[in-house]
Amino acid sequence: MKLAKRMSRLGTETAFEVLARAKKLEAQGKNIIHLEIGEPDFDTPKNITDAAIGALNSGFTHYGPSAGLPELREVIAKYVSKTRNIKVDGENVVVTPGGKPIMFFAILALADEGDEIIYPNPGFPIYESVINFIGAKPIPVKLREENNFRLDVNELKKLVTSKTKMIIINSPQNPTGGILTKDDLGVIAQIAIKNDIMVLADEIYSRMIYDGEHHSITSFDGMPERTIILDGFSKTYAMTGWRMGYGVMNKELTPHIAKLMTNSNSCTATFTQKAGIEALVGPQDKVEDMVKEFKKRRDVIVKGLNSIPKVSCKTPQGAFYVFPNITKTGKKSKELADYLLNEGGVAVLAGTSFGEFGEGYLRLSYANSIKNIEEALKRIKEGLAKM
């Protein structure tokens, strides 16, 4: 089969590949502890699933507007206005089946072939994948452990050229759990305004912060109109399989993003959107309980990793990932990740799954029980001792 050349530029998300390999090993009778996949291990709160069932029973099984149900768009606008301290309404919102379409559509709508897009590395792999796919040029800004995995704003300034069309930021960050400070965001805002650059702010983990508070770049004057906020329901409400995300953007951009929805997905399932309304306006205690539990797990896994010889781990401030340094083991990230899966029965991701600057690290998701995390730590320690 002769594929289009552009397909060779499309990357992947390694977490799903490792998950498939882990499932294959489980089918062969091997016990695997899953620390590879980035999804909460909690069930969707019952009030949300009840709302979806009610919507199905009420006939919400048909097409809806490509940009999303007006009532959900308004609820999202009120939520974002309150949490980011900005003023937006439903016309600033486009609802999509998951958060990834916002990444894809924003880059597709705003960047031409040859344009440059700056993105964090190590970072969520789909950023670089989509940039390459459309023929733009990916410009990585390195996240360094010594800087708590925050991007260096001075380095960012040096990367900006006349071809820079977009800057992608992610805070709290996948895979490191690092967050950008308000001062960081202020400098990025100045760079964006001075050079007329759009910002894609991936804030999907904005409710999962353990130390400090979340700041959005949209809080700075001049930024709401040049920022696309990416957020959604998957992480906060344990709704990964529901495929519910959204973008908040300049009203001039929303019809173009909605047109891309029309041409690709038609619309997001209407009954899931009714559940999304309940998620945002209903009780938030389950979210708060989940974040508290994640914080406990974070503390257990960080302490455990730092007790393992030749491994060190920074304490992440948000999300539900740790990014331990394994350079002293003398092993490459991919080699060690494969070894831990095949020999130790622990599924983790190589840091290079998140870009070239992830070499020397592993990513572990602590979206698993403390019991399983402790067993995984034991297996990792024993496995490294045998190498």
N, C-alpha and C positions, 0 to 999 in steps of 0.2 A: 504494500500500500504506500502510495506517495502522499505524505502529509504536507500541508502548507509549511513553509519555512518558519513562520512565526511560532509554530508549535515547539520548535527546538529551543525557543527562548522562554518557554513557560516552565516555571519551577513547580515545587510541590510543598506540602506541609508534612514534614517527616514524622510528626507525632502519629499520624494515621497509618503510615507505613510500619512504624515500630509496633503500634497496636495490633496490626494484622499479623506481624511475626510473632508477637506474644500470644495471640489467640491460637495460632497454629501450634505453638509449643504446648499450650494448655490442652489442646485437643489430643496431644500425644501423651498426656498424663503428667506434665511438668507443672509444678506450682509456681505461679508468677505473681509478684506484687507489682501492681500498676502505678508507676509514678511518672508515666510518660504523657498521658493525655490531659489536656487543660480544660477540664470541666468539673464543676462541683459534684461531689458524690451524694448530695442531698436530693430529695425529691422536690419537684415543684410544689410550692405551698397549695394546700387544698382549695383555698378560696379562689385561686387562679384557675385551677383545673375545673372547678365547679362552674366558673364563669364561661369557660370554653364549651363545656357540655351544655350549659344553658343556651349559649349562642347557637350551637348545632341544632338543638331542639327547637329553636326559634327561627330556623331557616337561614342562618348565616353560612350558606354553603355555595354561594354564587360569586361571580366576579365582583370586585370592588374597584374603586378608582386606583389608577396606577400609583399615585402619590400616597395612597393610604386613606383609610376612612377619615372623614373630616373630624369626627368626634375624638378619635385617637390622636390625630395631629394636634388638636387643640389641647388635649391633656398633656401630651409631650411638651408642647410649647410652654405651658404653665409650669411644668416640672423643671424644665431647663431654665426658664426665667428666674425661678426661685433659687435653684441650686447654683447657677452661675452668676446671679445678680445682673442679668441683662434683660432686655425687653425684646421678646420674639413672639410671634403668633403662629397659628397653624400653617400659614403660607410659607413659613421658613422651614417647614418640616417635610421630609420624604421618608416614608416607611418602606423598608425592604426586607426580604426573607433572609435575615441574618445581617451581621455588620459588614461582612466582606464585600457585598455589592456596593456599599458606599465607597470603599477603597477603590474598587474597580471603576465605578462610574465617575468618581471625582477625577481620577487620573486620566481616564479616557476623555472626559469632557474638557479638561483644562490644559493638557500637555500634547504637543505635536511631536513628531519624530525629530530627534536631535535636541529637544529641550532637556534641561537637566532638572532632576528632582533629588533633593537631599533627604536622606532617611537614616534612622539610627541603626547601627551595626555593632554588636549583635542586636537583632530586632526581629519582629514578626516576619517570617520569610515571604509572605504574600506581597509585602511592599515591593521588594526587589523584583519578584516574579512579574508583577503587573507592569512595573516600569519597563522592564526588558521586553515584555510581550508587545506593548504598543509602540516600541521603537524609540522610546526616550532613553536618556542616559542616567543610570543610577549613580548617585554620588554619596558614598557612605560617610557618615560622621561617626567616629569611633567612640564607643562608651567604655570608659576605663574603670577598673575596679578601684583604683586609688582615688577616683572622683565619685565614689559611691554609685557608679554606673549612670551618672548624669552626663549629658553631652556637654562638651567644653564650648561655651558660647564664643570664646575667642577663636577657636578652631573653626567654628561654624561660619564666622565672619569671613575667614580666609577662603572658604569653599564657595561662597556666593560669587556668581559671575553674571554677565548680561544675559546668559541663557537660562539662569535659574528660574523655573516656573512655579515650583512648589517646595515647601519644607514640610516633612512629615514628623510629627512628634507623638510620643506615646507615654503617658504618665497617669497612673502607675504603669510600669513597663513590663512587657513580656519580651525576653525571658528572665530578666534580672530582678524584678521587683523594685527597681529604683524609681524615684519620683523627681520631677523637676521642681525646683523652688520657685517662689514667686519672683525672685530676682532674676532667675534664669529665664523665666517666661517673659519678663519685662524686656530683657535684652533681645530675645527672639522677636518680640513684637516690634521693637525699634528697627531691627534688620528687615523684617517683612514690609513695614510701612515705607522705609527709606528706599527699598529696592522694588516696590510694587510686586510682592510675592504672595501667593496664596499659601495658607497653612492648613494642612489636614491634621486635626487634633484628635487622635485616637484616645478616647476617654472611657473605653469599655470597662475599665476596672476602677472607675472613679469612686464607687461606694466601698471598695475594699482597701482601706487604708488603716494601718495599725499605729503608726507614729506620725504625728503632724496632721495636716489637713490637705484636701485636694484644692488645687488652684487651677483655673482654666484661663488660657491665654485670651479668651474672649472678654475677660474682665478689664482689659486695657483699652483705652480710647482708640478707635480706629480699627480694632480687630474683629468685632462681630461681623462686619461686612466682608472681611477677607479671610474668614475662618470657616472651615467645614468641621463641625463637631461630629464625631462618630461615636455613637453609644448604642445601647441595646439592652435586651432582657436576659441574654444567655447566662452571663456570669452572676449578676446581682440576684436574679430570681431562680437560679438553677433551671433555666429553660433552654439549654443548648439545642435540644432536638426540636424545639418549636420553630426555630428559624425566624427570629424577630429582632430586627435592628432598625436603626434610623439615622438619618443625617439631619443636622440643623445648619442652615446656610443662608446666604444672601438670597433674597426673593428673586433676583434676576437669574440665579442658577437653578432654582428648584424645578422650573418647567423642563429644563434640559435633562436633569437627572431623572425626572418623571418620564420623559420620552425614552430614555435608556431602559427604564423599567418596562415600559410598554413594549419595547422591541425585544426584551429578553424574558421577563417573567410574567408579563401582563399585570400581575398584582400580587400582593402578599395575601395569604389566606385570611378571609374576613373573620372567621371564628377565632383564629389566634389573635387577631387585633382586638377583639372584644375582651379576650383574656388579658391583653396588654393594658387595657384601660383599668381593669381590676388590679393588676399588679401595681400600677402607679398610684391609684387613689385609695386602695385598700390598706389593711394593716401592714406595717413594716416590721413587726416584731420577729418574723422568721428570718428576714435579712439580717437584722441585728444579731440574732442568735448565731447565724452562720458565720458572720465575720468574727464574732468572739471565739468560736470554735477554731476557725482558721488561725487566729492569733496563737492559740494554745499549741496547735500543730506546728506552726512556724517556729515557736520557741523550742519545741522538742527536736525538730529536725536540724535546726541550726546548731544547737548544743551537741547533738549526736555527731554531726558531720565534723565539727571542730575537735571532737575527741578521737577522730580516726587519723592515724599517722599519715603524713604527706597530703592531707586534705585540709583546706581552710575555706571558710564560708562567711561572707558578709551577711548581716541581718537585713533582709528585705523590708522595706517600709510599706509595701502594698502588693496587690495581686495575690496569687497563691503559688509562687514559684521561688525556689532557691537556685543559685547559680554558683556552685562551689568551684574553687580553683583546684585543679588536679595536676598542675604542671610538675610538682615534685615527684609524682609517681613515675615520671619518665615516659608515660604513654600518651599517644594522641587521643583526642576526645572520642573519635569514632571507634577506635580500637578498644578503648576502655568501656564504652557504652555497650558494644557488642559482647564483650567478655562478661559484663555484669548480667546481661540478659541470658546468655547461653549457659554460663557456668554458675551464676549466683541466683538466677530466677528473679532479678529485679529489672524492670523495664524503665529505662531512663533515656534521655536524649543527649546526643553529642552537642556541645556548644556550637559546633560548625553547622548544625541544622539551622542556626539563626544568623549565619553569615561568617565570613572568613575571620573576623575578629573575635569569634567565639571559641577559637582554638584554645585549648588549655582549660576548658570548663565543661561541666555537665549541667543540664537543666533537669531538676526534679520538681514535680508537682506534688504539693502536700495536700491535694484534694483527695485524701484517703484517711482512714481511721488512724488514731495514735497507735493502736495495737499493730497495724500493718506497717506503719512508718518505723516503729521500733524494730520490728522483724527485718525490714529492709535495711536499716542501719547495721544491724548485726551481720546480715549477709554481705553487705558491702565491705565491712571491716574484715570479715573472714576471707572474702574473695581477694582483697588487696594484699592480705598477708601471705596468700599462696602464690602471688605473682613473682 
